[in-house]
Amino acid sequence: MFLTALQSLSSHWRHRPGQLAMLAIGLALATALWSGVQAINAEARAAYDRAAATLGQDQLARLEGPDGRPVPLADFIALRAQGYLVSPVISGELRDGDGRLRVLGIDPLTAPAAAQGPALDGDLDLATFFTDPGLLLMTEATASGPLPAGLPEFVLSETVPPAAAITDISTAARLLEQVDPTYLLVAPEQPFGLPPLAEATDLRLRAPETADDISRLTDSFHLNLTAFGLLSFGVGLFIVHAAIGLAFEQRRASVRTLRALGTPLRTVLLALALELAVIALVAGIIGILLGYLIAAALMPGVAGTLRGLYGAEIEGILRFDPTWAISALLITWIGAAAAAVQAMIRTARMPLLAPALPRAWAQASGRMIRLQAVAALALFALAIALAGVGQGLIAAFLCLAALLIGAALILPALTTAALRLLPTRGAFSEWVLADTRQQVPGLSLALMALLLALSANIGVSTMVGSFRSTFTGWLDQRLASELYVTAANPAEAARIMEAIEPDVDAILPIISADQRLFDRPAQIFGVVDHPTYRDAWPLLSQSENPWDQLANGNAVLINEQLARREDLSPGDTLPFAGGLPIVGVYSDYGNPNGQAIVSLNRFAETFPDTQAFRFALRIPPDDAPAMATRLREDFGLPTDAVTNQAQVKAFSLHVFDQTFRVTGALNILTLGVAGIALLTSLLTLANLRLPQLAPLWAIGTSRATLARVELIRALGLAILTFVFALPVGLALAWVLLALVNVEAFGWRLPMQLFPGDWARLFGLALIAAGLAALGPALRLARIPPARLTQIFAQER
């Protein structure tokens, strides 16, 4: 009996392959966008884990010098003489006009086993590895990318993190021009009887790092991707809900017949569930494959985003992981079940002798629309409360969710009210508006999907546009110097600066050092006292004469991120270099890390081994091209080693644009899915509405006129949806800028409006609605008169 019921119900799809295609497309698209996002997140987090495992950073403690200085070589020798198992590491970055590379120099003979250093066997040339000129181990992706000039021979190894190379410590010391170790690795087990390391040395003992360090920093980015994935998945389920609902309604007669012949209700429901599960399985597999292709296409952009915005190095390639594939398949089944639950309940409650006449399957009552409106108001109140008193990134995203879901729920009530307010002229126009109001419940899910997609596009484009506009103005202020020069090493830099000093107005060194502030990664910059900083550097808050205090070496400036994260303001003390008073807070867009600025003299005292090899030159703008040519020709500097303000700005904006490339792609995909949802709903209602259209044809209204009405109706509903989506999108942008951005990155941006973007999006919405309505309208225009005549015989 079960097989008979299954065959009978499944025969529906043979007669209506278009419905089956829409159902499969909806599930496949929803799964593709969700699985693509999960694949990207999984690959990024796996890269964090691999990076954390390098040299045992996730298992081994380390000894560091005070204030981030290198560990004196004498201290290392003393600790080894006492019997402590410590191993030196020299870490630094090589950078020139050709590229950049992080170098990790280790001592394989003393490195603990947990450091997972290179195996000193196999094909590794030990003589070359330990002797001049040395040997570098790096991944194939790193070796094929841009690298600094003058590197020794390299060997490919997949155990090295991206954009990095592992070598012998002597080679690293030569390349980085650094004698003292950057830090000492500490073996997990020390010889018995020795005092604790904390008592044996003044060096700072730091606990092992984990992938959580960088994961915590990038959580906002991955949470943002996940939110878009869920939004896209939800929009895709609107397609599924419409297709499933139509199929269930069209098989009411079959269900009634099976029940009348004695088939138990449980058997019917089980057959329907199994049928849907098989369709979901096939569509889910297709969606996973599509998701992998989408993720692979977006992965290089994600790598650029994480590198440019967070400094997190990951490879721009995607590896297939069964974990996210299986999870995507599970969520496909869950989504299909959620989309079908309403139809299953309606089927279960259908009386045995229920009439089998077709009807508008998704037509909701006015009471249901009112209940949705009440629920929407409650969600709006929740969003306002979360915006006012909520704290943390989760609260910010919950505020977003409440806002979007509330807007979707209230849309049918607002659309119906707006249609009631439209004026009518004559009986036909009055019928059109009344019929449109009647169709709103059936189209509500598709219109909700369109509203969510439009709101997300408006909100994200406003956020990105505000960010870009503010970022451009900020760059104009901070990039005040005419030329920026990068030498291969400090010695070459000193020689170049000495030669050109008489011909420039000022030479401003660009020098920084990594430091941990409040147990988080940060950067310390040293600057000279010059009007370039006093006149152009934007300060958000400051004490009296901040630049004079900074020039004296007894004060510090911090960026907005550090100030917000640690609740610091001018007058507070920064625990750095013995404690320095904070005299100002400056904007630092695009950087989630903490940052501080001290005088160059104070910097040299704190980091004596760090020397500048990058400089900003102040010269008359008209002399900049000639000076750039001189630097390249007289000193052999590569083209990229001498850049002007426009080049630096263009590069910064390129990084910015790449940062939001993934978000833009997901926006476009979501809007496309919303268009397909609208098409599905219009196709669903096309046949079911023939009983309402046939009388109009019978009294003289042409099929072409009816088709034009259907097309205009779809465009009108799209316009109304866009009008409602605009304030929702602007509210979404405000939440992104004032809540999510502050919690995720530590800075707040002024909100700006971009009507031109709205006009383009409005055009896209009309195109999507027009294309969705074109097929049903053409079919109505070409429907045979005999089919319309049959309506009067079949519908009673």
N, C-alpha and C positions, 0 to 999 in steps of 0.2 A: 504493500500500500504506500509505503514511503517513497519508493522509486517511482511509482505511478504518479504520485502527487508532484514529485520533483520534476519529472518529465513534462507533466502538464503545465506547471508554472513556468518552467524554463523555456517552453516553446514560444513564450511571449517575445523573447529576444530575437528569435529567428525572423519574426515578422516585423520587428522594429529595430533593425541594427543601428539606426541613428541614435536611439536612446541608449543602447548599450555603449556606443562610442562615447557619448557625452558622460555617462557614468564613469567609464574607464578613464577618460581624459581628466575629469575632475579629481578622481583619486590619484592618478598619476602625477598631475601638476602639484597637488597638495603635498604628496610624498616627495616629489622632486625638490621643491623649495625647502621643505623641512630637512630632508636628508642632506641636501647640499650644504646648508648652514651647519648641521651637526658634523659633517665631514671636515669642513674648514676648522671648526672649533677643536675637534679631536686632533687634527694634524698639528695645529698650533700648540696645543697642550702637550702633545707628545714631543714636540721640538723643545718645549721648556724643560721637560723631564730629561731629555738627552743632554741639554746644556747644563742642567744642574748636576748631572752625574759626571761631567767632565772633571777630571782630577779629584774625584770624590767629594765635590763640593756639597753633595747632599748627605755625606757620611762623616766627613772629616772636619774637625775644628781647625782654626788657623790662628797664628799669632801675627798681629799687625803693629806697626809703629804708631806712636802718638800723633794725633791730628792727621792721620792718613799718610804719614811719611814712610818711605821704605825702611825696612828693618836693617839696622847697621850690620854689616858682615861680621863684625867682631862679636855681636850678640849671638849670631847663629853658631859661630865657632865655639863660643863658650858653652852654649847649651849642648852641643854635640859632645864636647869634652866632659861634661857632667854626666853623660849617658842618656840624655833625652833623645827620643826618636822624633826628630823634626827634619823636614826637607824643604829646601828653598825653592821658591817660584818667582820668576820675573815675568810680570804681566804688563802689557802696554799696547798702544795702538800706533801703527805706522800709517801715515797719511801723506799723500802728495797729490799733485794734479792728476795722476793716473788712476788712483784708487785708494782704498784703505784696507787695512788688515789688522785684526787683533792677534797679537803674538803671545803665546804662553810658553815660557821656558822652564823646563823641569830638569831635575837631576834624577834620572832613572835608577841610579845606584842607591839612592837613599829614600826614594819615594815609597810611601806605604803601599801595600798591595791594594788597599781600597781606593787608591788614587786612580786606578784603571789607566795607567800610562801606557805608552806604546810597547808592544811586545818586542823584546830584544832578541828576536829569532826570526826564522823564515827568510823572506827576501829583503829585509831591511839591511842596508849597507851601514854597518856599525861604525866603520872607520870614517865614513863621510858624516854620519850623524854626530859623532863626538868631536870632530876636528873642523878646522876652518876649511871651506866656507860654510859648512853645516848643511843640514837637511831639514826641510819643512814637511810636516804631515798635514794635509788638508783634504776636504771633500772635493769631489769632482765639480760640484756646483761652484764652490769657492774658487777653484783653480781656473775655471772657465770664465769667471767674472773679471771686472776691473781690479787690478792689483797694483800696489806701489812698485816703482822701479827699483832695480838693484837687489832683488830677492835671490837667495840661493836656490838650488835645485829643490823640487818638491816631489813628494810621493803621495798618491791618493790613499785616503783612509776614511772609511765611513763612520768611524767612532769619534771624529772631531766635530765640534759644533759648527754651524754655518758661519761664514765670514771670519773664521779664526784659523790659526795654524799652531801646531804643537812642535816644539823643537828642543834641542838641548839648551840648558841654561846659559852656556857660554855663547852660543849663537844668538840667543835672545839678548844677552848683555851687549853684544857687539851691535846688533841691529837697532836696539833701543837706546844705546849709549848710556846704559845704567849698570852700575856695579853692584849696588846693594839689592838684596831680594825685595820684591814688593811685599811678600808675606811668607810665612813659614807654615807648611802643612804639618799637622800634629797627628801622629799615629794614634789609633784608638786605644791601644794597650801600650803602656810605658813599663820599663824595667821596674821590678819590685824594689821597694825601699827608697825610691826617690821622692823628695817632697813634691807637692802639687806644683804644676807649672806656674800658677798664679803667684806663688811665693818665691819662685826661683828667678823671675824676670819682671822687669817693669813693662814689658810689652803687653798689649791688650789681647786677651784671649776671646776670640769670637766663635760663637756656636756655628755648627754646619749650616750652610744655606740649603734651601730646598727650592723646588720649582714654584712654591707658593710666593716667593719674593717677586718674580716677574708675573706670575699668574694673578696675584693681588693687584698689580699695577694694570694689567690688561683686562681685568674682570669686567670693567665697564664696556669695553669694546665687544667682548664675547656675549655679554648680556644684551647689548644692543642688537647684535646679529640674531641671537635667540629670539628676542622680541619680534623682530621682523619675520623670522622663520615661522613663529606661531601665528602672526598676523596673516601671512601668506597661506599657511595651512588652513586657517579658519575661513579665509575668503574662498579657497578651493573647495572646502566642504559645503559652501552654499550651492555650488554646482551639483555636488553629490546629493544633497538634500532634495533639490528640485527634481533630479532625474529619478531618484528612488521613490519620491512621493508620486510622481506621475505614473511610474510603473505599477505601484501598488494600487492606485485608483483605477487604472485601466484593467487590472486583473480582478477587480471586485466580483465580476460575474463568474470568473473561473473559481475564485475562492468560495463563492456561494454555492456553486454547483458541486464542488468537492465536499463541502460540508453537508449538503443535502444528500449526497450519496453515502454518507456515513464516515467520511474521513475525519478523524479526531482533530480538534483545533491544534493540539500540541504537534501533531504530525505536519500540519500545514505551516505552522510557524517555524518548525525545525527545517523544513524544506526551503522556506524563504531565507532563513539564516544561513544555511549551508550554501545556497546559491550566491548570496551576497559575499560570503567569506571567500569563495573561489574567485569571484570577480575581483575582490579586494586583493587577493594574493597575486593574481596576474598583474593587476594595475600597480600594486606596490612594487613588484620586481621591476616593471618598466620605469616607475618613478625613481627607484634607487639608481638605476642606470642613468636616467636623465639627471638626477641629483649629482651623481659623480661627475658627469660632463660639465654641469654648471659650476660645481666647486672647483674642478680643474681649471676652468676658464677664469674664475675669479681669484684663484689662489695667488698668482703673481701680484695682483693688486692688494690682496690682504697682506702679503709679505712686505710690500712697500709701505702699507699703512702702519703696520706694527714697527717697522724699522724707522719710519720717519716720525711717527708720533710718540712711540714709546722707547725706541732704541732697542727693541727686542729683535734679535736676528733669527729668522726662520727661513727655511728653503722655500722657494716658490713652486714646489712640486707637491703632488698629492699622492699619498699611499692609500690603498684600499684597506679598510679596517672592518672586519665582520661585525664588530661591536655596534658601530653606528648604523650599519646596514640592517642588522636584526632589530635594533631599536626603532628604526624607521618603519620596518614592516609591522612591528607591533602597534605603533601609533597609527598606521594606516587602518589596521583592523579596528582599533578603538574609535578612530574618526568615522569609519563607515558605520559602525554600530551606533554612534551618537547621532549620525545623520538619519539613520533608519528607525530609531526608537519610536518617534512619533507615529510613523506609518505602521509599525508593528503593533503599537498599542491600539490604534484605531482599528486595525484588522481584528485584533483579539476581542474588541468590544462590539464588533459589528453583529447585529442580530442575524440569526440563521436565515430569515426570510427578508433580509434587507434588499431593497430594490437595487438593481444593477445598472441603473441609468447613470451615464457619465455626469460629472459635475465639476466645478472648479475646486480642485483638490486642496489648494492651500488657502481657500477663502476663510478669513478669520472674522470673528464677530466684532462688533464695536466694543463689546465689553473687554475682549482680549487686548484690543489696541489701547483701551484706557488703562488696563492693568500694566501693559508695557510702559506706558507713559509715566505711571506712578513709580514703577521700578527705576526708570531712567532718572527721575527727579531724585530718588534716593541715592543713586550712584553719583549724580552730580554733587550732592551734598557731601558724600564721602570723598570725592575728588578735591573739593574745596577744603575739607578738613585735613586731608593728607598734605595738601599744598601749604596749609598754614602751620601745622604743628608736626608734620611727619619729618623724620630724620633718616638719612641713609639712602643708598641707591635703590634698595628694594621698595621703600616707601614712595620714591619718585616714580618708579615704574608702575606701582599699584595705582598711583594717581593717574598716570597715562591710561592704564587699562580701564579704570572706572570712567574716565572721560570718554574714551572711544566706545565702550560697550553702551554707556548711557546714551550717547549720540545715536548709535545704531537702533536702540530700542525705541527712542522717541521719534524716529524718522517717519514711520507710518502715520502717527497722529498729526505731525506737522504737515506732512504731504496732504493728508485728507483735509485738514483745516485750510491750507492754502488753496486747494482746488475749490472749496466752498466759497472762497472770497473772490474767485475770478468771475468777471461779468460774462453774461451769455447774451447772444442775439439770435433769437429764433429757436424753434423746437430742436433742430438738428444739433446745434452747438450745445444746447442744454443736455441733450442725450449724450453727447460726447463726454462732457464733464462728469455726468452721473455715471456713465459706464467706466470712465477712468477711475473714479473713486471706488467703484466696485472691484476693479482689477488691482488696486493698491495692495490688498492683503496677499494676492497671488504673486505679485512682483516684489513684495517687501524684502524678501531675503536677497534678491539680486540687487535691489537698490541699497540695502545695507552694505553689501559687499562693495558696491561702487562708492558709497559714502566713506567707508573705511579706507579704500585705496586713495580716493581724492584727498581725504584729510591727512593721511600719512604723507602724500606727496607735497601738499601745501606746507605742512608742519616742518618736514625735513628740508625742503627747499628754502623755506624762510630761515631756518636755523643755519643751513650751510651758507646762504647768501649773506646773512648778518655776520657770520664768522668771517667769510671771505672779505667783505667790505671793511670790517674792523681790522682784520689782519693786514690788509693792504695799507691802510692808513698807519698802522703800527709799524710796519716795515719801513714806510717812508720816514718815520721819525728815527728809528733805530739804525737804519742803514744810511747814516749821514756821510760816511767817508766815501771818497771818490774811487779808491782802488783797494783791493784786498789781495795780499800776497802770501803764498804758502811755499816755504822752502822745504827741501828734503830733510833737513836736520837743523838743530840750533846753530851749528858751526857755520853752515852755509847762510843761514838767516843773518847771523852777525856780520858776515862779510858783505852781504848785499846791503844791509841797512847802513853800514858805515860808508859805503860808496855813494849812496843816493841821498844821504842826510842833508847835504847842502842844497839840494834841489827840491826839497819838499817842505811844506809848512809844518808838518808834524808826523811823527811815527808813533802809532798807538799799538802796542803789543796786545795780541789776543791770546790769553793764557788761562788755563783752567786746570783743576785737579779734582778727581773724584773723592768724595768724602761722605761719611754717613752722619746724618744729622737726625737726632731723635730716632736712631736705629733704623733709618731708611736711606736709600741711595740719594745722594745730592751732589751738586757741583759747586765748587768755589772758583770765582773768577777774580783776577787781579787787574785793576785799571789804573792808568796814570791820571793825574789831575789835569784835565783839559776841557776847554769850552764845549767840545763835541758832546761830552756827556752831560755837562751842566745845562746846555741849551736844548738838546734833542732827546735826552732819555726821559720817557714818560713815567712819572711817579703818581701812584694812586693816592697815597697818603704819605706825609712826611712831617718831621719835626723841624725846628728852626735851623736854617743853614745846613742842610744835610750833606751837601758836597764838600763844604769846608771841614766838617767833622770827619767825613770819609777820608779826605786828603791827609789829615793828621794821623791816620792809621789807627784810630781808636774807636771806630764805628763800622757798621756794616749795613748794607742794603739787602733786603730779601725779596723774593718774588711773591706774587699773589698766592700761588699754590701753597708755598710753605706757610704763609701767614694764615690762610684759611684752615689748613689742615691742623696746625698746632695752636690756633687762636692767638696769634702774635700780632703786635701792632707797634708803631714807633714808641720808644720808651722801654720796651721789654729788652731782655738780654738773650742773645743767641749763644748757646754753649759751644763756642768755637774759639780756638786760640786763647784759652783762658777766660773767655766770656767777653763779648763785645756788645755794646748797646745798639739796638736797631734804630736807625734814623730815617728809614723810608721803606716803602713797599712799592715795587714796580710791576707793571703788567708784563706777562711773559707767555703770550698765547702760543699754543702748540706744544707745550712742554708740561707733562704731568708731574715731573720730578721737582723736588725742592732745589732752590738755587740761591746763592748769596754772592755779593760783590764786596770785596775789600780793596784797600789801596794796594798798589803794586809792591810797595815796600813791605807791608804786612804779609802779603802773599809770599814774597821771597823768603821772609823769616820763617814762615810756616812750612813751605815746601821748597827747601833750598835746592833739591835735585831736579825740579821741574823748570825747564827752560822754554821760552817761547820760540816757535818757528813759524807762526802766522802773525801777520801785521796788517793794520789798516793804515792807509796813507792819506793824509789831507793835503791836497794840492788844488790849484785852480782847475775847475772842470775842463777848461779848454786844453789844459796840458796833460790830461789823463791819457788820451790815446798815445801820445808820444812817449810818456813814461812807461806805459804798458809794453810798447814795442821795444823800448830800451831794455827792460827787465828780461824779456824773452830772448832778445838777440845777444846782449852783453853777458848775461849770466846763464844762458841755456835753460831757462825755466820753461816747463811745458805750457801749452796754451791754457789749460785749466788751472794752472797755478797762479795766474794773474787774472783776476776778475774785477769788473767794475760793478758799481751799485746795481745797475740794471740787470746784470747777469745773476748776481746773488738773489735779487728779488725774484727774477724769473724762476730760478731753481727752487726757492722757497715756496712760490705759488704752485710749482709743479708737484712738489711733495704734498702740499695741501690738497690739490685736486685729486691726487692719487689716493689720499687718505679717505676721501668720501666717495671714491669710485664704486666700492662695493655697495654702499647704501643706495646710491643712485640706481645701480643695476637692479637691486631688489625692489625699489620703488616701481620701476618700469614693469618688472615681471608681475608685481602685485596688481597693477592697473590692467595688464593684459588678462590676468585671471579673472578680474572683476568683469571685464567685457565678456568673457566666455560665460560667466555666471548669468549675466543679463540675457545673453543669447539663449542659454538653456531654459530660463524661465519663460521667455517669449515663445520658444518652440513648445514648451509645456502647455501654455495657455492657448496656442493657436487653434488646435482642434477642439479644445473644450469650449471655446468661445463661439464656435459656428452657430449654435442655437440662438445666440443673441444677435449675430450679424445677418442671418438668413432673412428675418422679417424686414430689415432695412433694405436688403436687396430686392425683396419681393415688392416693396412699395415704390421702387424706382431708383434707389441709390446704386450707382454703378460699382462694380468690383474695384475699378481703379480708384474711385473716391474712397472706398472703404480701406484700400491699401494705403493711400496717402494719409488717412486719419491714423492708421496704426503706426506709420512711420513718424508722423508729427507727435503722436502721443508719447512714443519712446523718447524722442528728442526733448519734449516738454518735461517729462519726468527726470531726464538727465539734467536739464537746466535747474529744476527745483532742487535736485540732489546736490548739485554744485553750489547753489546758493546756501544750502544748509551746511555743506562741508566747509565753506570758507571760514566762518567763525570757529568751527571745531578745529580746523587746521591751524588757525592763528593761536588758539588756546593751547594746542599741542606744541606749537613752536615756543610759546612762553614757558611751558613746563620743561621742554628740552633745554632752553637757555638758562632759565632761572633755577631749576631744580636738578635735572639730570646732569647738565654740564658741570655745575658746581660740585655735585657729589662725585662725579666720575673723574673730572680733570682738575678741579680746584680753581677754576676761573669762571667769571660771569661776563657775558657779552651783552651789549645793548641790542634790543630787538629792532630790526628795520623791516620795512615793508617793500615788496617787489611786485607791483601790479602787473608788470610785463610777464613774470612767471605765471601769474594767475591766468592771464589771457591765453598763454600757450597751453596750460593745463586744461582750461575750459574748452579750447579747440580739440584737444585730445579726447576729452570726455564726450564731446559731441560726435567725434569720429567713431569712438568705441560704441556709443549707443546707436549711431546710424548704421554701422556695419552689423551690429547685433540684430537690429530690427529689419534690415534689408531683406534677409532671407524669408522670414515669415510674411513680410509685406508682399514680396514678389509672388510667393505661393498663393496668397489670398487673391492677388490680382489675376492669377491664371487659373484659379480653381474652376472646374467645369460647372456650369449652371445646374447640371443634373445632380451634382453632389449637394448643392444648396437646396434643391427641391426635395431631396430625400430627407432633409432635416425635419420637414413638417410631418413626414410619415413615421420617422423613427423617434422623435422627441414628443412625449406626451406629458 
